[in-house]
Amino acid sequence: MPKLGEAIQLNLQLFDGATNKYVKAWLRNASGVALGTPTVSLSHIGEGLYSNDSVLMPDTSQVTAVYKVFDDAGFTTPSADHADALDIFELDSSGSISNELELSATIETDLLLAALEDC
C-alpha cells in the first residue's frame, strides 16, 4: 500500500517470459475516473517482467491499473497471446502528514502537562 506521494510500483510478469512485447497501463481513481496521467508505458526489465515506477500515489483511496500487452511499439496491435491484467493499489493513510501532526501534538501536550505537574 503506497502512501500519498509515494511511487506506485506498476509491474506485469508475462507468463511466457516474452521479451518482445509492449505493455501499457490504464490508471483510474477510486471513482473510476482516469488519473491526470491516464496511461503509462512499462519497460521490459528482464525475463518477461515489465515495470514502471513513475506514477505517484494521488489523494484517492484507490488506484486501479489495467495492463494491456501489444505486439508493436505504437500500441495498436493487441497481443493475441496475452490477456489483460489488473492491479489495485490502496492508499496507506497510516503515515499521512495529518496523522503525524496529530501524534506530534499529542506528545507535546503530554510533555507540557508533565512539566506543569513538576512545578
N, C-alpha and C positions, 0 to 999 in steps of 0.2 A: 504494500500500500504506500504509494508516494505521498509525501507531504506537499502542501501548497508551494508551488515554485520549484519543486524537485523534478528532475528528468524522469519521464516515463520511459521504461525500457520496452520498446517495441521489438519483438523477436518472433520469427517464424522459422521453424525447422521443417524442411520438406522431407517427407517420409522416405523418399528415394535418394536423397542426398544430391539432387540436381544442382549443379553449379552454374548453369547457363540460363537461368530464368530471371525475371524482373518482377519485384514484389512492391506493391503499393498498399498503404493502409488508409482507410477512410475513417476519420475521427469525429465522434459526436459526444455531446454532453449528456447529462442525466435525463434531459427532456427530449433527446433525440435531435437536437439542433446541431448542425455542423459547427465545429470549432473554428476559430479565426484562421487557423491553418487546417483546412478540411482534409487534405491528403498529404501523405508523406511517403517518399520512396525509401525502401530499405536496401542497404548494400549487402552484398554477399561477403560473409566473414570467412567461411570455410565449411567444407563438408555439407553443403546444403543449408547452412544457417544464414538467415538474412536478418539484419538488425539496424536499428536507428534509435538514438537517444537524444535527439534534438528538440523534442517537444517537452515543454514544461507543464506540470500539472496545474490546470486552471482552477479558479474558485468555483467548482461544481462538485457535487457529491460523487459523481461517477463519470468516467470516460470509457466509451467503447471504441475498440479498434477492429474494423473488419478488414482482413487481409485478402487480397486478390493476387493471383500469380498470372504472369503474362509471359508469352514467348518472345516478345520484342521490346526494345528499349522505348518505343513510343507508346507502350501500354495500350495497344489497340487489338492484340490477338490474345484472348484468354487462353491459358494452358488447358488443354483437354485432359491432362493427367493429374491436375491438382484442384481440389475443392477449396472454396473459401474457408477461412478460419476466423475465429473471434476471440478477442481478449477483453476482459472487463477490469478496469482499474478503479478502485475505491479510494476516495480521499482519506488520508490518515490525518485526522484533526487533533490527535493527541499531543502533537508538538507544535501546535499553531502558536502564533505570536500572542493572541489574546489569552490562551491558556498559560503561557509563560508569564505574562504580565500579572494575571490573577495570582499565580503561585508566588511571584516576587512580592506582590503587595501583601499577601497573607504572611509571608515570612517576616517582612519589615514590620508589620503591625505586631506580630508576636514578639519580636525583639524589642520594640518600643514599649510594649506592656511589661515585659520582664524588666527592662531598665527602670521603669517608673516604680515597680514594686520594690526595687533595691534602694530607692531614695528615701 
